[in-house]
Amino acid sequence: MDVILFGPPGAGKGTQAAAIIDHLKIPQVATGDIFRRHLKEGTPLGKLAKSYMDSGALVPDDVVCDIVASRLAEDDAAKGALLDGFPRTVAQAELLQKWLHDHGRKVDAVISLVVDDKALVARLAARRTCPNDGSTYHLVNSPPQRDGICDACGGPLIQRDDDKESTILARLQTYREQTEPVLSWLDGKAPIRTIDGQQPIGVVRKQILEALDALGLH
């Protein structure tokens, strides 16, 4: 089964993804994680992606789609995947639908997390990341044990360029203009379930899993 986890930056997709993949026994395909790995390794793709991400813009559709398609074709994703951060444009959605159709698959559900912009800015601006192992923290919801230090490796935490307020606002504008239309495009093509992402994390998780169960996905 293939499920899309939809929502703006900071809506809680990464937090909720773990429960979904455990519930459905499918892998998470997160374009953000893939690109961050390339950024850390300094690959040509990583350098190209960074130039877009730092300005709050989207990585070009052809680059993203090639990466996602290759990941979906791997053995562990043969029975489905949780798509986190993809598709981000209608063009990507069209390419995804075609790829799934060509491989005898379809989008079985879309989980859409809704959070207002003010809350999104507050959430993202408080996020800190470990550049060594990719661990993420939130200064309010899940702070490190020692201020500014990664619990796992003891390295210094940083605020990523795309978590700074000016970039967050640019990312949200890009999301509203280019990504929100994807939800309208998907309407009628796949079951869409909308969840209020400003509720407590446990409540959001419970509602997501109940929605999947109601669709027969478990």
Backbone as JSON Lines, residues from 0, in Angstrom:
{"i":0,"aa":"M","n":[0.84,-1.19,0.0],"ca":[0.0,0.0,0.0],"c":[0.88,1.24,0.0]}
{"i":1,"aa":"D","n":[0.47,2.24,-0.74],"ca":[1.24,3.48,-0.83],"c":[0.41,4.62,-0.24]}
{"i":2,"aa":"V","n":[1.02,5.31,0.72],"ca":[0.34,6.38,1.46],"c":[1.17,7.66,1.35]}
{"i":3,"aa":"I","n":[0.49,8.78,1.13],"ca":[1.15,10.08,1.09],"c":[0.87,10.81,2.39]}
{"i":4,"aa":"L","n":[1.93,11.28,3.05],"ca":[1.8,12.1,4.25],"c":[2.01,13.55,3.81]}
{"i":5,"aa":"F","n":[0.94,14.33,3.88],"ca":[0.92,15.66,3.26],"c":[0.82,16.75,4.33]}
{"i":6,"aa":"G","n":[1.47,17.86,4.09],"ca":[1.37,18.98,5.02],"c":[2.53,19.94,4.85]}
{"i":7,"aa":"P","n":[2.41,21.16,5.34],"ca":[3.47,22.16,5.19],"c":[4.69,21.85,6.04]}
{"i":8,"aa":"P","n":[5.82,22.51,5.79],"ca":[6.99,22.32,6.63],"c":[6.65,22.62,8.09]}
{"i":9,"aa":"G","n":[7.04,21.71,8.99],"ca":[6.76,21.92,10.4],"c":[5.43,21.4,10.88]}
{"i":10,"aa":"A","n":[4.67,20.74,10.0],"ca":[3.34,20.25,10.37],"c":[3.41,19.01,11.27]}
{"i":11,"aa":"G","n":[4.58,18.38,11.33],"ca":[4.72,17.19,12.17],"c":[4.8,15.89,11.39]}
{"i":12,"aa":"K","n":[5.06,16.0,10.09],"ca":[5.11,14.79,9.26],"c":[6.19,13.82,9.74]}
{"i":13,"aa":"G","n":[7.37,14.34,10.03],"ca":[8.45,13.46,10.48],"c":[8.11,12.77,11.79]}
{"i":14,"aa":"T","n":[7.47,13.5,12.69],"ca":[7.1,12.94,13.99],"c":[6.08,11.82,13.83]}
{"i":15,"aa":"Q","n":[5.1,12.01,12.97],"ca":[4.02,11.03,12.81],"c":[4.4,9.87,11.9]}
{"i":16,"aa":"A","n":[5.41,10.06,11.07],"ca":[5.78,9.02,10.1],"c":[6.17,7.72,10.79]}
{"i":17,"aa":"A","n":[6.87,7.81,11.92],"ca":[7.33,6.6,12.61],"c":[6.17,5.69,13.01]}
{"i":18,"aa":"A","n":[5.09,6.29,13.5],"ca":[3.94,5.49,13.91],"c":[3.26,4.86,12.7]}
{"i":19,"aa":"I","n":[3.22,5.6,11.6],"ca":[2.55,5.09,10.4],"c":[3.31,3.91,9.81]}
{"i":20,"aa":"I","n":[4.63,4.03,9.68],"ca":[5.39,2.93,9.07],"c":[5.39,1.7,9.97]}
{"i":21,"aa":"D","n":[5.32,1.91,11.27],"ca":[5.24,0.77,12.19],"c":[3.87,0.1,12.08]}
{"i":22,"aa":"H","n":[2.84,0.92,11.92],"ca":[1.47,0.42,11.82],"c":[1.25,-0.36,10.52]}
{"i":23,"aa":"L","n":[1.8,0.16,9.42],"ca":[1.55,-0.43,8.11],"c":[2.66,-1.38,7.65]}
{"i":24,"aa":"K","n":[3.79,-1.38,8.36],"ca":[4.93,-2.24,8.02],"c":[5.44,-1.94,6.6]}
{"i":25,"aa":"I","n":[5.59,-0.65,6.32],"ca":[6.15,-0.21,5.05],"c":[7.25,0.8,5.35]}
{"i":26,"aa":"P","n":[8.21,0.97,4.42],"ca":[9.29,1.92,4.66],"c":[8.86,3.36,4.41]}
{"i":27,"aa":"Q","n":[9.57,4.27,5.06],"ca":[9.34,5.7,4.84],"c":[10.26,6.19,3.74]}
{"i":28,"aa":"V","n":[9.7,6.87,2.77],"ca":[10.5,7.48,1.71],"c":[10.38,9.0,1.88]}
{"i":29,"aa":"A","n":[11.41,9.59,2.5],"ca":[11.4,11.01,2.81],"c":[12.44,11.72,1.97]}
{"i":30,"aa":"T","n":[11.99,12.52,1.04],"ca":[12.92,13.21,0.14],"c":[13.86,14.11,0.92]}
{"i":31,"aa":"G","n":[13.38,14.71,2.01],"ca":[14.23,15.57,2.81],"c":[15.43,14.83,3.36]}
{"i":32,"aa":"D","n":[15.2,13.61,3.87],"ca":[16.3,12.8,4.41],"c":[17.3,12.43,3.32]}
{"i":33,"aa":"I","n":[16.77,12.09,2.14],"ca":[17.64,11.72,1.04],"c":[18.55,12.88,0.65]}
{"i":34,"aa":"F","n":[17.94,14.06,0.51],"ca":[18.74,15.22,0.12],"c":[19.74,15.61,1.21]}
{"i":35,"aa":"R","n":[19.35,15.5,2.48],"ca":[20.29,15.84,3.55],"c":[21.49,14.9,3.57]}
{"i":36,"aa":"R","n":[21.26,13.63,3.19],"ca":[22.39,12.71,3.1],"c":[23.36,13.16,2.01]}
{"i":37,"aa":"H","n":[22.79,13.58,0.88],"ca":[23.64,14.08,-0.2],"c":[24.35,15.37,0.19]}
{"i":38,"aa":"L","n":[23.66,16.21,0.97],"ca":[24.28,17.45,1.44],"c":[25.48,17.13,2.34]}
{"i":39,"aa":"K","n":[25.29,16.19,3.26],"ca":[26.35,15.82,4.19],"c":[27.54,15.24,3.45]}
{"i":40,"aa":"E","n":[27.27,14.44,2.4],"ca":[28.34,13.79,1.65],"c":[28.96,14.71,0.62]}
{"i":41,"aa":"G","n":[28.31,15.87,0.39],"ca":[28.86,16.85,-0.55],"c":[28.83,16.41,-2.0]}
{"i":42,"aa":"T","n":[27.84,15.58,-2.35],"ca":[27.74,15.12,-3.73],"c":[27.29,16.26,-4.64]}
{"i":43,"aa":"P","n":[27.47,16.11,-5.95],"ca":[26.97,17.15,-6.87],"c":[25.47,17.41,-6.69]}
{"i":44,"aa":"L","n":[24.71,16.33,-6.47],"ca":[23.27,16.5,-6.23],"c":[23.04,17.26,-4.94]}
{"i":45,"aa":"G","n":[23.83,16.97,-3.92],"ca":[23.69,17.67,-2.65],"c":[23.96,19.16,-2.8]}
{"i":46,"aa":"K","n":[24.99,19.5,-3.54],"ca":[25.31,20.91,-3.75],"c":[24.21,21.62,-4.54]}
{"i":47,"aa":"L","n":[23.67,20.91,-5.52],"ca":[22.59,21.48,-6.31],"c":[21.35,21.67,-5.45]}
{"i":48,"aa":"A","n":[21.0,20.66,-4.67],"ca":[19.82,20.75,-3.8],"c":[19.97,21.87,-2.78]}
{"i":49,"aa":"K","n":[21.17,22.04,-2.23],"ca":[21.4,23.07,-1.21],"c":[21.13,24.47,-1.75]}
{"i":50,"aa":"S","n":[21.47,24.7,-3.01],"ca":[21.26,26.03,-3.57],"c":[19.78,26.38,-3.62]}
{"i":51,"aa":"Y","n":[18.93,25.36,-3.8],"ca":[17.49,25.6,-3.8],"c":[16.94,25.66,-2.38]}
{"i":52,"aa":"M","n":[17.34,24.73,-1.54],"ca":[16.81,24.62,-0.18],"c":[17.14,25.85,0.66]}
{"i":53,"aa":"D","n":[18.36,26.39,0.49],"ca":[18.76,27.54,1.29],"c":[17.93,28.78,0.97]}
{"i":54,"aa":"S","n":[17.4,28.85,-0.25],"ca":[16.58,30.0,-0.63],"c":[15.09,29.74,-0.41]}
{"i":55,"aa":"G","n":[14.75,28.55,0.1],"ca":[13.36,28.21,0.36],"c":[12.62,27.71,-0.87]}
{"i":56,"aa":"A","n":[13.35,27.5,-1.97],"ca":[12.72,27.03,-3.21],"c":[12.7,25.51,-3.24]}
{"i":57,"aa":"L","n":[11.99,24.95,-4.2],"ca":[11.89,23.5,-4.35],"c":[12.98,22.97,-5.28]}
{"i":58,"aa":"V","n":[13.47,21.78,-4.98],"ca":[14.4,21.11,-5.88],"c":[13.62,20.72,-7.14]}
{"i":59,"aa":"P","n":[14.23,20.84,-8.34],"ca":[13.5,20.57,-9.59],"c":[12.83,19.2,-9.62]}
{"i":60,"aa":"D","n":[11.67,19.15,-10.26],"ca":[10.87,17.93,-10.31],"c":[11.62,16.72,-10.84]}
{"i":61,"aa":"D","n":[12.41,16.9,-11.91],"ca":[13.06,15.75,-12.52],"c":[14.08,15.11,-11.58]}
{"i":62,"aa":"V","n":[14.78,15.94,-10.8],"ca":[15.75,15.41,-9.84],"c":[15.03,14.63,-8.74]}
{"i":63,"aa":"V","n":[13.99,15.21,-8.2],"ca":[13.24,14.57,-7.11],"c":[12.6,13.27,-7.58]}
{"i":64,"aa":"C","n":[11.96,13.31,-8.71],"ca":[11.22,12.14,-9.2],"c":[12.13,10.95,-9.49]}
{"i":65,"aa":"D","n":[13.31,11.2,-10.04],"ca":[14.26,10.12,-10.31],"c":[14.67,9.43,-9.01]}
{"i":66,"aa":"I","n":[14.91,10.24,-7.97],"ca":[15.32,9.68,-6.68],"c":[14.18,8.85,-6.07]}
{"i":67,"aa":"V","n":[12.97,9.39,-6.09],"ca":[11.83,8.69,-5.48],"c":[11.53,7.4,-6.23]}
{"i":68,"aa":"A","n":[11.54,7.44,-7.56],"ca":[11.23,6.25,-8.35],"c":[12.23,5.13,-8.07]}
{"i":69,"aa":"S","n":[13.52,5.49,-7.98],"ca":[14.53,4.46,-7.72],"c":[14.34,3.86,-6.32]}
{"i":70,"aa":"R","n":[13.92,4.7,-5.38],"ca":[13.69,4.21,-4.0],"c":[12.47,3.3,-3.94]}
{"i":71,"aa":"L","n":[11.4,3.67,-4.64],"ca":[10.18,2.87,-4.63],"c":[10.38,1.51,-5.3]}
{"i":72,"aa":"A","n":[11.39,1.42,-6.16],"ca":[11.66,0.18,-6.88],"c":[12.48,-0.8,-6.05]}
{"i":73,"aa":"E","n":[13.0,-0.37,-4.89],"ca":[13.8,-1.26,-4.06],"c":[12.93,-2.32,-3.4]}
{"i":74,"aa":"D","n":[13.55,-3.44,-3.05],"ca":[12.82,-4.6,-2.55],"c":[11.93,-4.31,-1.35]}
{"i":75,"aa":"D","n":[12.44,-3.52,-0.4],"ca":[11.66,-3.3,0.82],"c":[10.44,-2.44,0.59]}
{"i":76,"aa":"A","n":[10.38,-1.75,-0.56],"ca":[9.23,-0.91,-0.88],"c":[8.32,-1.54,-1.92]}
{"i":77,"aa":"A","n":[8.55,-2.81,-2.22],"ca":[7.79,-3.49,-3.27],"c":[6.3,-3.56,-2.95]}
{"i":78,"aa":"K","n":[5.97,-3.61,-1.66],"ca":[4.56,-3.71,-1.27],"c":[3.98,-2.37,-0.84]}
{"i":79,"aa":"G","n":[4.76,-1.31,-1.02],"ca":[4.26,0.02,-0.68],"c":[5.24,0.82,0.14]}
{"i":80,"aa":"A","n":[4.92,2.1,0.31],"ca":[5.79,3.0,1.06],"c":[4.99,4.18,1.57]}
{"i":81,"aa":"L","n":[5.55,4.81,2.6],"ca":[4.99,6.07,3.09],"c":[5.78,7.2,2.45]}
{"i":82,"aa":"L","n":[5.13,7.98,1.63],"ca":[5.78,9.1,0.94],"c":[5.67,10.35,1.79]}
{"i":83,"aa":"D","n":[6.81,10.81,2.27],"ca":[6.89,11.96,3.17],"c":[7.66,13.08,2.47]}
{"i":84,"aa":"G","n":[6.96,14.19,2.16],"ca":[7.62,15.29,1.46],"c":[7.57,15.15,-0.06]}
{"i":85,"aa":"F","n":[6.75,14.27,-0.54],"ca":[6.59,14.03,-1.98],"c":[5.19,13.46,-2.22]}
{"i":86,"aa":"P","n":[4.49,13.93,-3.25],"ca":[4.88,14.94,-4.24],"c":[4.67,16.37,-3.74]}
{"i":87,"aa":"R","n":[5.52,17.28,-4.23],"ca":[5.44,18.67,-3.81],"c":[4.91,19.59,-4.9]}
{"i":88,"aa":"T","n":[4.72,19.07,-6.08],"ca":[4.12,19.84,-7.17],"c":[3.14,18.95,-7.9]}
{"i":89,"aa":"V","n":[2.24,19.55,-8.65],"ca":[1.28,18.77,-9.44],"c":[2.02,17.91,-10.46]}
{"i":90,"aa":"A","n":[3.1,18.44,-11.03],"ca":[3.89,17.67,-12.0],"c":[4.45,16.41,-11.34]}
{"i":91,"aa":"Q","n":[4.94,16.54,-10.11],"ca":[5.44,15.36,-9.39],"c":[4.31,14.38,-9.11]}
{"i":92,"aa":"A","n":[3.14,14.89,-8.76],"ca":[1.99,14.02,-8.5],"c":[1.61,13.24,-9.76]}
{"i":93,"aa":"E","n":[1.66,13.9,-10.87],"ca":[1.33,13.23,-12.14],"c":[2.34,12.13,-12.45]}
{"i":94,"aa":"L","n":[3.62,12.42,-12.23],"ca":[4.67,11.44,-12.49],"c":[4.55,10.26,-11.52]}
{"i":95,"aa":"L","n":[4.22,10.56,-10.26],"ca":[4.03,9.5,-9.27],"c":[2.87,8.59,-9.67]}
{"i":96,"aa":"Q","n":[1.75,9.19,-10.04],"ca":[0.59,8.4,-10.42],"c":[0.92,7.48,-11.59]}
{"i":97,"aa":"K","n":[1.65,8.01,-12.58],"ca":[2.01,7.21,-13.74],"c":[2.93,6.05,-13.34]}
{"i":98,"aa":"W","n":[3.94,6.35,-12.5],"ca":[4.87,5.3,-12.08],"c":[4.13,4.21,-11.32]}
{"i":99,"aa":"L","n":[3.27,4.61,-10.39],"ca":[2.52,3.62,-9.62],"c":[1.62,2.78,-10.52]}
{"i":100,"aa":"H","n":[0.94,3.43,-11.44],"ca":[0.06,2.71,-12.37],"c":[0.85,1.71,-13.2]}
{"i":101,"aa":"D","n":[2.02,2.14,-13.68],"ca":[2.85,1.25,-14.5],"c":[3.36,0.05,-13.71]}
{"i":102,"aa":"H","n":[3.38,0.16,-12.41],"ca":[3.87,-0.93,-11.56],"c":[2.74,-1.6,-10.78]}
{"i":103,"aa":"G","n":[1.51,-1.41,-11.23],"ca":[0.37,-2.06,-10.62],"c":[0.04,-1.58,-9.23]}
{"i":104,"aa":"R","n":[0.36,-0.32,-8.96],"ca":[0.12,0.25,-7.64],"c":[-0.7,1.53,-7.75]}
{"i":105,"aa":"K","n":[-1.11,2.06,-6.61],"ca":[-1.88,3.3,-6.59],"c":[-1.71,3.97,-5.23]}
{"i":106,"aa":"V","n":[-2.14,5.23,-5.14],"ca":[-2.14,5.91,-3.85],"c":[-3.36,5.42,-3.08]}
{"i":107,"aa":"D","n":[-3.12,4.73,-1.96],"ca":[-4.22,4.15,-1.2],"c":[-4.81,5.12,-0.19]}
{"i":108,"aa":"A","n":[-4.03,6.13,0.2],"ca":[-4.54,7.12,1.15],"c":[-3.63,8.34,1.16]}
{"i":109,"aa":"V","n":[-4.24,9.49,1.47],"ca":[-3.5,10.72,1.68],"c":[-3.87,11.23,3.07]}
{"i":110,"aa":"I","n":[-2.87,11.38,3.94],"ca":[-3.08,11.95,5.27],"c":[-2.57,13.39,5.22]}
{"i":111,"aa":"S","n":[-3.48,14.34,5.4],"ca":[-3.13,15.76,5.3],"c":[-3.15,16.4,6.68]}
{"i":112,"aa":"L","n":[-1.99,16.88,7.14],"ca":[-1.88,17.56,8.42],"c":[-2.03,19.06,8.21]}
{"i":113,"aa":"V","n":[-2.91,19.68,8.99],"ca":[-3.19,21.1,8.84],"c":[-2.72,21.86,10.08]}
{"i":114,"aa":"V","n":[-1.86,22.88,9.87],"ca":[-1.34,23.72,10.95],"c":[-1.25,25.14,10.42]}
{"i":115,"aa":"D","n":[-1.61,26.15,11.23],"ca":[-1.57,27.53,10.72],"c":[-0.12,28.04,10.67]}
{"i":116,"aa":"D","n":[0.1,29.08,9.86],"ca":[1.45,29.56,9.58],"c":[2.18,30.04,10.83]}
{"i":117,"aa":"K","n":[1.5,30.72,11.73],"ca":[2.14,31.24,12.94],"c":[2.74,30.1,13.76]}
{"i":118,"aa":"A","n":[1.98,29.04,13.91],"ca":[2.46,27.88,14.67],"c":[3.62,27.19,13.94]}
{"i":119,"aa":"L","n":[3.55,27.16,12.62],"ca":[4.62,26.53,11.84],"c":[5.94,27.25,12.01]}
{"i":120,"aa":"V","n":[5.9,28.59,11.96],"ca":[7.13,29.38,12.13],"c":[7.73,29.13,13.51]}
{"i":121,"aa":"A","n":[6.88,29.12,14.54],"ca":[7.35,28.9,15.9],"c":[7.99,27.51,16.05]}
{"i":122,"aa":"R","n":[7.37,26.51,15.42],"ca":[7.9,25.14,15.52],"c":[9.26,25.04,14.84]}
{"i":123,"aa":"L","n":[9.36,25.53,13.61],"ca":[10.57,25.33,12.82],"c":[11.74,26.15,13.35]}
{"i":124,"aa":"A","n":[11.46,27.36,13.82],"ca":[12.54,28.22,14.31],"c":[13.18,27.65,15.56]}
{"i":125,"aa":"A","n":[12.48,26.75,16.25],"ca":[13.0,26.15,17.49],"c":[13.66,24.8,17.23]}
{"i":126,"aa":"R","n":[13.76,24.4,15.97],"ca":[14.34,23.1,15.66],"c":[15.87,23.2,15.56]}
{"i":127,"aa":"R","n":[16.57,22.2,16.09],"ca":[18.01,22.12,16.01],"c":[18.41,20.75,15.48]}
{"i":128,"aa":"T","n":[19.5,20.7,14.73],"ca":[19.91,19.47,14.07],"c":[21.37,19.17,14.37]}
{"i":129,"aa":"C","n":[21.69,17.89,14.49],"ca":[23.08,17.46,14.64],"c":[23.65,17.18,13.25]}
{"i":130,"aa":"P","n":[24.65,17.93,12.82],"ca":[25.21,17.71,11.48],"c":[25.98,16.4,11.36]}
{"i":131,"aa":"N","n":[26.31,15.79,12.51],"ca":[27.09,14.55,12.47],"c":[26.24,13.33,12.2]}
{"i":132,"aa":"D","n":[25.11,13.2,12.92],"ca":[24.3,11.99,12.76],"c":[22.86,12.25,12.31]}
{"i":133,"aa":"G","n":[22.51,13.53,12.09],"ca":[21.18,13.85,11.58],"c":[20.09,13.9,12.64]}
{"i":134,"aa":"S","n":[20.42,13.7,13.91],"ca":[19.42,13.77,14.97],"c":[18.79,15.16,15.01]}
{"i":135,"aa":"T","n":[17.49,15.21,15.3],"ca":[16.82,16.5,15.39],"c":[16.22,16.69,16.78]}
{"i":136,"aa":"Y","n":[16.19,17.93,17.2],"ca":[15.65,18.29,18.51],"c":[14.75,19.52,18.36]}
{"i":137,"aa":"H","n":[13.91,19.74,19.33],"ca":[13.08,20.93,19.37],"c":[13.25,21.57,20.74]}
{"i":138,"aa":"L","n":[13.57,22.86,20.75],"ca":[13.91,23.52,22.0],"c":[12.77,23.51,23.01]}
{"i":139,"aa":"V","n":[11.53,23.33,22.53],"ca":[10.37,23.31,23.42],"c":[9.87,21.89,23.65]}
{"i":140,"aa":"N","n":[9.61,21.16,22.55],"ca":[8.97,19.85,22.65],"c":[9.92,18.7,22.97]}
{"i":141,"aa":"S","n":[11.14,18.74,22.44],"ca":[12.08,17.64,22.67],"c":[13.51,18.19,22.7]}
{"i":142,"aa":"P","n":[13.83,18.96,23.73],"ca":[15.17,19.57,23.82],"c":[16.24,18.54,24.13]}
{"i":143,"aa":"P","n":[17.49,18.83,23.77],"ca":[18.6,17.93,24.15],"c":[18.82,18.0,25.65]}
{"i":144,"aa":"Q","n":[19.47,16.98,26.2],"ca":[19.73,16.95,27.63],"c":[20.65,18.09,28.06]}
{"i":145,"aa":"R","n":[21.6,18.42,27.19],"ca":[22.49,19.56,27.43],"c":[22.28,20.6,26.34]}
{"i":146,"aa":"D","n":[22.15,21.83,26.71],"ca":[21.85,22.89,25.75],"c":[22.88,22.92,24.62]}
{"i":147,"aa":"G","n":[22.39,22.78,23.38],"ca":[23.26,22.9,22.22],"c":[24.12,21.7,21.92]}
{"i":148,"aa":"I","n":[23.9,20.57,22.64],"ca":[24.73,19.38,22.46],"c":[23.87,18.18,22.09]}
{"i":149,"aa":"C","n":[24.29,17.43,21.08],"ca":[23.56,16.23,20.65],"c":[23.66,15.14,21.71]}
{"i":150,"aa":"D","n":[22.51,14.57,22.09],"ca":[22.49,13.49,23.08],"c":[23.24,12.26,22.58]}
{"i":151,"aa":"A","n":[23.16,11.99,21.28],"ca":[23.69,10.75,20.73],"c":[25.22,10.76,20.57]}
{"i":152,"aa":"C","n":[25.75,11.85,20.03],"ca":[27.18,11.86,19.7],"c":[27.99,12.91,20.46]}
{"i":153,"aa":"G","n":[27.31,13.83,21.16],"ca":[28.02,14.85,21.91],"c":[28.51,16.02,21.08]}
{"i":154,"aa":"G","n":[28.13,16.02,19.8],"ca":[28.55,17.11,18.91],"c":[27.65,18.33,19.07]}
{"i":155,"aa":"P","n":[28.08,19.49,18.53],"ca":[27.29,20.71,18.63],"c":[26.08,20.68,17.7]}
{"i":156,"aa":"L","n":[24.95,21.18,18.2],"ca":[23.75,21.28,17.38],"c":[23.75,22.59,16.62]}
{"i":157,"aa":"I","n":[23.11,22.6,15.46],"ca":[23.03,23.8,14.64],"c":[21.58,24.08,14.26]}
{"i":158,"aa":"Q","n":[21.33,25.31,13.86],"ca":[20.05,25.65,13.24],"c":[20.28,25.65,11.74]}
{"i":159,"aa":"R","n":[19.63,24.72,11.05],"ca":[19.8,24.63,9.61],"c":[19.35,25.92,8.95]}
{"i":160,"aa":"D","n":[19.96,26.24,7.81],"ca":[19.6,27.46,7.09],"c":[18.11,27.51,6.76]}
{"i":161,"aa":"D","n":[17.53,26.33,6.44],"ca":[16.11,26.33,6.07],"c":[15.19,26.32,7.29]}
{"i":162,"aa":"D","n":[15.77,26.42,8.52],"ca":[14.95,26.56,9.73],"c":[15.04,27.98,10.3]}
{"i":163,"aa":"K","n":[15.7,28.89,9.6],"ca":[15.74,30.29,10.02],"c":[14.48,30.98,9.54]}
{"i":164,"aa":"E","n":[14.01,31.97,10.33],"ca":[12.67,32.54,10.09],"c":[12.49,33.06,8.68]}
{"i":165,"aa":"S","n":[13.47,33.78,8.14],"ca":[13.31,34.34,6.79],"c":[13.13,33.24,5.75]}
{"i":166,"aa":"T","n":[13.88,32.15,5.93],"ca":[13.76,31.03,4.99],"c":[12.47,30.27,5.2]}
{"i":167,"aa":"I","n":[12.04,30.16,6.47],"ca":[10.77,29.5,6.76],"c":[9.62,30.19,6.04]}
{"i":168,"aa":"L","n":[9.59,31.52,6.1],"ca":[8.52,32.28,5.45],"c":[8.55,32.06,3.94]}
{"i":169,"aa":"A","n":[9.76,31.99,3.37],"ca":[9.88,31.72,1.93],"c":[9.4,30.31,1.61]}
{"i":170,"aa":"R","n":[9.75,29.35,2.48],"ca":[9.32,27.97,2.27],"c":[7.8,27.86,2.33]}
{"i":171,"aa":"L","n":[7.19,28.56,3.27],"ca":[5.73,28.5,3.4],"c":[5.04,29.13,2.19]}
{"i":172,"aa":"Q","n":[5.6,30.22,1.69],"ca":[5.02,30.84,0.49],"c":[5.12,29.88,-0.69]}
{"i":173,"aa":"T","n":[6.28,29.24,-0.82],"ca":[6.46,28.26,-1.89],"c":[5.47,27.11,-1.74]}
{"i":174,"aa":"Y","n":[5.27,26.67,-0.5],"ca":[4.32,25.58,-0.23],"c":[2.91,25.98,-0.66]}
{"i":175,"aa":"R","n":[2.47,27.17,-0.25],"ca":[1.11,27.61,-0.57],"c":[0.92,27.72,-2.08]}
{"i":176,"aa":"E","n":[1.94,28.18,-2.78],"ca":[1.8,28.42,-4.22],"c":[1.95,27.15,-5.05]}
{"i":177,"aa":"Q","n":[2.87,26.26,-4.64],"ca":[3.2,25.13,-5.5],"c":[2.75,23.77,-4.98]}
{"i":178,"aa":"T","n":[2.68,23.63,-3.65],"ca":[2.39,22.31,-3.1],"c":[0.93,22.13,-2.71]}
{"i":179,"aa":"E","n":[0.31,23.16,-2.15],"ca":[-1.11,23.02,-1.77],"c":[-1.99,22.58,-2.94]}
{"i":180,"aa":"P","n":[-1.73,23.06,-4.18],"ca":[-2.55,22.59,-5.31],"c":[-2.51,21.08,-5.53]}
{"i":181,"aa":"V","n":[-1.46,20.42,-5.02],"ca":[-1.37,18.97,-5.17],"c":[-2.56,18.3,-4.49]}
{"i":182,"aa":"L","n":[-2.96,18.82,-3.34],"ca":[-4.07,18.22,-2.59],"c":[-5.35,18.29,-3.41]}
{"i":183,"aa":"S","n":[-5.57,19.41,-4.06],"ca":[-6.75,19.55,-4.92],"c":[-6.67,18.58,-6.09]}
{"i":184,"aa":"W","n":[-5.48,18.42,-6.65],"ca":[-5.29,17.5,-7.78],"c":[-5.57,16.06,-7.35]}
{"i":185,"aa":"L","n":[-5.17,15.71,-6.12],"ca":[-5.38,14.35,-5.63],"c":[-6.83,14.06,-5.27]}
{"i":186,"aa":"D","n":[-7.61,15.12,-5.03],"ca":[-9.01,14.95,-4.63],"c":[-9.77,14.19,-5.72]}
{"i":187,"aa":"G","n":[-10.37,13.09,-5.34],"ca":[-11.09,12.27,-6.31],"c":[-10.24,11.15,-6.88]}
{"i":188,"aa":"K","n":[-8.91,11.25,-6.71],"ca":[-8.01,10.21,-7.21],"c":[-7.56,9.27,-6.11]}
{"i":189,"aa":"A","n":[-7.68,9.72,-4.85],"ca":[-7.28,8.9,-3.7],"c":[-8.05,9.38,-2.48]}
{"i":190,"aa":"P","n":[-8.29,8.5,-1.5],"ca":[-8.96,8.93,-0.27],"c":[-8.09,9.92,0.5]}
{"i":191,"aa":"I","n":[-8.65,11.06,0.87],"ca":[-7.91,12.08,1.61],"c":[-8.53,12.23,3.0]}
{"i":192,"aa":"R","n":[-7.7,12.17,4.0],"ca":[-8.16,12.35,5.37],"c":[-7.38,13.52,5.99]}
{"i":193,"aa":"T","n":[-8.11,14.54,6.46],"ca":[-7.5,15.74,7.02],"c":[-7.45,15.66,8.54]}
{"i":194,"aa":"I","n":[-6.28,15.94,9.11],"ca":[-6.06,15.87,10.55],"c":[-5.55,17.22,11.05]}
{"i":195,"aa":"D","n":[-6.1,17.7,12.17],"ca":[-5.63,18.93,12.79],"c":[-4.29,18.68,13.45]}
{"i":196,"aa":"G","n":[-3.22,19.18,12.84],"ca":[-1.88,18.93,13.33],"c":[-1.46,19.77,14.52]}
{"i":197,"aa":"Q","n":[-2.34,20.67,14.98],"ca":[-2.01,21.49,16.14],"c":[-2.44,20.85,17.46]}
{"i":198,"aa":"Q","n":[-3.06,19.7,17.37],"ca":[-3.43,18.95,18.56],"c":[-2.18,18.29,19.17]}
{"i":199,"aa":"P","n":[-2.28,17.81,20.4],"ca":[-1.15,17.09,21.0],"c":[-0.7,15.94,20.09]}
{"i":200,"aa":"I","n":[0.61,15.67,20.13],"ca":[1.18,14.66,19.23],"c":[0.46,13.32,19.33]}
{"i":201,"aa":"G","n":[0.16,12.89,20.55],"ca":[-0.51,11.61,20.73],"c":[-1.91,11.57,20.14]}
{"i":202,"aa":"V","n":[-2.61,12.69,20.22],"ca":[-3.96,12.78,19.64],"c":[-3.89,12.71,18.12]}
{"i":203,"aa":"V","n":[-2.94,13.44,17.55],"ca":[-2.76,13.41,16.1],"c":[-2.44,12.0,15.64]}
{"i":204,"aa":"R","n":[-1.54,11.34,16.34],"ca":[-1.16,9.97,15.98],"c":[-2.37,9.05,16.01]}
{"i":205,"aa":"K","n":[-3.16,9.13,17.08],"ca":[-4.33,8.27,17.23],"c":[-5.32,8.49,16.08]}
{"i":206,"aa":"Q","n":[-5.55,9.74,15.72],"ca":[-6.5,10.04,14.64],"c":[-5.99,9.55,13.28]}
{"i":207,"aa":"I","n":[-4.69,9.64,13.07],"ca":[-4.12,9.14,11.81],"c":[-4.31,7.63,11.7]}
{"i":208,"aa":"L","n":[-3.96,6.91,12.74],"ca":[-4.06,5.45,12.71],"c":[-5.51,5.0,12.59]}
{"i":209,"aa":"E","n":[-6.42,5.72,13.24],"ca":[-7.84,5.4,13.13],"c":[-8.32,5.62,11.7]}
{"i":210,"aa":"A","n":[-7.83,6.68,11.06],"ca":[-8.22,6.96,9.67],"c":[-7.72,5.87,8.73]}
{"i":211,"aa":"L","n":[-6.5,5.4,8.96],"ca":[-5.95,4.33,8.13],"c":[-6.72,3.05,8.33]}
{"i":212,"aa":"D","n":[-7.03,2.73,9.58],"ca":[-7.81,1.52,9.88],"c":[-9.19,1.56,9.2]}
{"i":213,"aa":"A","n":[-9.81,2.74,9.22],"ca":[-11.13,2.9,8.62],"c":[-11.11,2.68,7.12]}
{"i":214,"aa":"L","n":[-9.93,2.91,6.52],"ca":[-9.76,2.7,5.08],"c":[-9.32,1.26,4.77]}
{"i":215,"aa":"G","n":[-9.2,0.47,5.83],"ca":[-8.77,-0.93,5.64],"c":[-7.28,-1.1,5.46]}
{"i":216,"aa":"L","n":[-6.51,-0.07,5.87],"ca":[-5.06,-0.12,5.73],"c":[-4.43,-0.4,7.1]}
{"i":217,"aa":"H","n":[-4.0,-1.64,7.29],"ca":[-3.38,-2.03,8.56],"c":[-2.64,-3.34,8.38]}
